[in-house]
Amino acid sequence: LNKLRELMAAFYRAFRIPHSISDADGEWLVAEGWEDCCTKFFRVHPESEAICRRSDARIVGLLKPNVHTCDTCDHGLEHVGAPIVVNGQHVATFWLGQFFYSPPDLDFYRRYATRFGYSEAEFLEAISHCQVTTREEIDRMMDYFIKFCAYLAEAGIQHHQVLKKEAEIRGLNANLEQTVINRTRELEKAKDTAEAANRAKSVFLANMS
């Protein structure tokens, strides 16, 4: 995960769009650049945090393999997700989020601050910090990440298969080595038995002479 965090931090420095990866159960594995409006307001107040979870569940239900899905959360921010699929199994989801396609309506969020008891000045500053971008730009980013995640998944599968084959070969070699050792011991024992029999025969014949 450390290498992944470094990669995601570099992406955030380049594009200033918050992004994250969650597992198949919706638990966050890695997050980079999350906006204060989410980390200090929406996901802190119990009522607004419940709205976040509702929005998260809705977009997860819309996800489809090999494409990205766009959704406006119930707090008015845009989120885009794409499933990470390995061997046909949905193992994680890559997200871009917490941005706008047009400048935010500050009067709407001023009423939000009153509704949830946020500090109006701090909350509006946090909302104003969110990036305003275009669908085309987000589509380009997600197209890259879908291909990148597919490459990582394929590379991971191939690496796993190589490790599995190496383990199988090591097991076969170990079994072969043990078989050789056992067979050598059996031959040595048979040789010793034959030599003992020959000595006994020689003694017997000598005594009969």
N, C-alpha and C positions, 0 to 999 in steps of 0.2 A: 504493500500500500504506500510506502514512502516514495517509491519511484512514481507512482500514479499521482500522489499529491504534488510532487515537483512538476510534473507535466501539466496538471490542472492549474497550478499557480502561474506557470509561464503563459498558459492560455488566457488567464484572467488579466495578467499584466498587458497582454497584447490587445484584448478586445473589451475588457471591463464589463463583461457580462457574467453574472453569477451562474455557477453550474455545480452539479453534484451527481453522485451515484448512490442509488438506494438498492438494497437487496430485494429479492422477490417478495419479501414480506412487508416492504415499505420502510424498513429501518435504514437510516442514512449511514452510509459507509464512509463517504468522503464528500466534503463540501468546500467550495472555494468562493470567496467574495460575496457571501450572502449579505443582503442589504439590512441596515439597521431597522427599517420599517418592519421587517419580518422577525429578526432576532431579538429586538428590544421592545417590540410592540405587539404585532399580530400573534406571534407564537409564545407570548408571555402571559397575556390576559386570558383567563380560562375560556371566556365566551368567544373571543376572536380566534383563539387557538383551535377551538372545536370547528370553526368555520374553515380554518386551514385544512384540518384533517378531512373534512367533507369534500373539499375541493381536490385534495390529493387523491382520495378514493375515486372520485369521478373520472379524473384524467387517466388513472391507472386502468380503469375499466374500458377506456377508449383505445388503449394501445394496441398496435398491430405490428407484426414482424416486418423488419426491413423498411419501415417508413416512420417518419416522426409525426406526432400528434400534437396539435396546438389547442390550447384552452385558456380562457380568461378565468382566473380564480374568482371566488366570490368577494374578494377584497379589491378586485379591479385590475390586478397585475396579470401579465401574460406569462404562461408557462408552456414549455415544449418538452415532450419526452419521447424517448425511443428505447425499446427493449433491447437488452443484450442477450442474445440467444446462443447457447452452447449445446451442441448435439440435440437440437430440437427443443431444448428446455429453456424457459425464460428464467435466467439466473439473477438478473439485475436490470436496472433502468438508468439510462443517462438522461440528465435534465439540464435544460437552460431555463432560467426563470427570473422573476422579480424585475421585470422591465416593462416598458410601455411602448405601444406603437404610435401613440400621439401624446402630447403633453398632458399630464394629469390635471384633473379638475380639482383645484385646491379647495374650492368651496365644499365639494363632496367630502373630501378628507378632513376638512375642518369640522363638519358634522360628525364624522367618524370619531374624531378626537373627543368630542363631547359625549358621544354614545358610550365609549369604552373608558372614559376618564383618563385619556392620554394627556401628556403635556402638549398643548397645541403647537407651540413654537418648535419644540424638538421633533414632534411627529411630522409636521409639515416640512421641516428641513430634511428629515429622513426620506420622505416621499419624493422631494425635489432632487435628491441625490440619485434616484433610480435612473438608469439609462433610458433614453428614448431612441428607438432604432426602427428599422423597417422589416417587414416580413421577408423581403428578398435577402437581406443580410442574414437573418436568422435561418432561412432555408439553406443558404450556402454553408453556414456553420454546421448545421445539423447533418447535411449531406456528407460533409467531411467526417464528422464524428461517427455516423452510422458505418461508413466504410472503414474507418479506423478501428472501431470496436469489432467489426466483423473480422478484420485482419488479426486483431489480438486474440479473438476467440479461436480462429483457425490455427494460429501459431500455438496457442495454449493446448489445443487438442493434439496437434502434431508432437509437441514436446511431451505431453502425457503418454502418447503412444510409443515414442522413442524410449522413455523411461520404463514403460511396461515391458517392451521387448528386451531391453537391457536386463531387467530383473528376471525375465524368463530365461534368458541366456545364462545369466549367473546361476540360476537355479539348476539348469540342465548341466552346466559345467560342474557344479558342486556334486550333483547326483552321479555324473560320470566319474568324477574323481573318487568318490566314495565307492562306486562300483568296482573301479580298478583296484582300489586298496583292498576291498573285501575279496575280490577274485585272486589277487596276489597272495593274500593270507591263506586262502583255500588251497592254492597250488603248493605253497610252501608246506602246509600241513600234510597234503597228499604226498609230497616228496619225502617229508620226514617219515611218514608212515611206511612208504615203500622201502626206504633205506633201512628202517628198523626191521621190516619183514625180511629183507635180504640178509641182514646181519644174523637174525634168528635162524634163517635157513642155513647159513654158512656154519654156524655153531652146531646145529643139529646134524648136518652132514659130517662135520669133523668128529663129532662124538660117535657117529655110527661107523666110522672108519676103523 
